[in-house]
Amino acid sequence: MDDDAGMSDVRTAASERPLPRPHRHWYRLALLFTIVLVVAVVVTLPIAIRSMQEVLGRAPEPLFDLLTDEVVSDEEAAAAEAHATYVNLGMVDLDDSTGQLTLAVSGNRVCPETCPALELTFLALDDDADERRGLPPSATLSLAPDDLIFSETVQLPLRGQPSLYPFDTYQIWLGVGGTATLPDGSTVELRPGALSGRATVTLQNRIPDMIMDRPTPVPPDAVSAAADPFAFLAVQEIGFERPAYLKVLAVVLVLLIAVSAAMALFTREVNDLALGIGGLILGVWGLRSLLLPQGVSTVTAIDLALSWLILLLLLGLALRAALHFHRHSDLPLPRPRRAR
């Protein structure tokens, strides 16, 4: 009797002991990945918030001198407007679908006598002076002697990859040159030495959703060709990029929606998953309207990431359905034959 009671106690203890979990290591890996993801989101959110504050509440962009790329103070700009020729090149629009940069050329002229007629040419240059023939893409602005206040727009092409949105960057080597026709009929080229104290040309970013890097001067001799009709007054390399918060939100939201989709795929029953897969796909693709502006008409990196995510979701659903049907078909799993 004592032996029977002892055996009964052993069986009871064995039945109360938790069963081993063969897939425990997968849960541990999932736990580690989730913790890393949460920590990454918590660390990057302050960067996104700081970037949003800088973009949404930023003051007017600084003015950069076209010749020296130095920041022009408000006092210096006001003095140039009152006592000399002042020209401001405002970057007002960047169309990533056409690759065109729109510049608003505005300013005023104060001349002791009759102002000269000006021909200002704006060029989109590149590092191909040894190969190109003629001038690169350009736009010309003509000012008559009585044009003391002026405001015009010109468009120039720039280089960039819109498909990398929101990690797309754009560059332009902006060259400026021209000639002045004096009252006596003589024509002279515009050169940096001749403008000292008589004219000020500034650059300013006015594109609300783009960050402009500080202009970097390019030696005019490096981009000049022998056939050019005039020398360049100045050449500045200008770069544009998206705000940091767009990049952070794109990465974080795509990762979180991918984790949510994977959780639904592997934890829900096949019947529930088959009924809810349509809403899950709509939720994944709806993220595109949140991350992409309406002006982006090309296929972007976000489109490709979401498309691959939807493809993997449908493939996972097909695999789970195949396993579900096989489990209820009472068919044995195929096994490889052993070599004799």
ABEGO torsion letter per residue (X at the ends): XAAAAAAAAAAAAAAABBBBBAAAAAAAAAAAAAAAAAAAAAAAAAAAAAAAAAAAABBBBBBBBAAAGBBBBAAAAAAAAAABBBBBBBBABBBAAAGBBBBBBBEBBBBABBBBBBBBBBBBBBBAAAABBEBBBBBBBBBBAABABBBBBBBBBBBEBAAAOAABBBBBBBBBBEBBBBAAGBBBBBBAAAABGABBBBBBBABAABBBBBBBBBBAAAABBAABABBBABBBBBBBBBBAAAAAAAAAAAAAAAAAAAAAAAABBAAAAAAAAAAAAAAAAAAAAAABBAABABBBAAAAAAAAAAAAAAAAAAAAAAAAAAAAAGBBBBBBBBBX
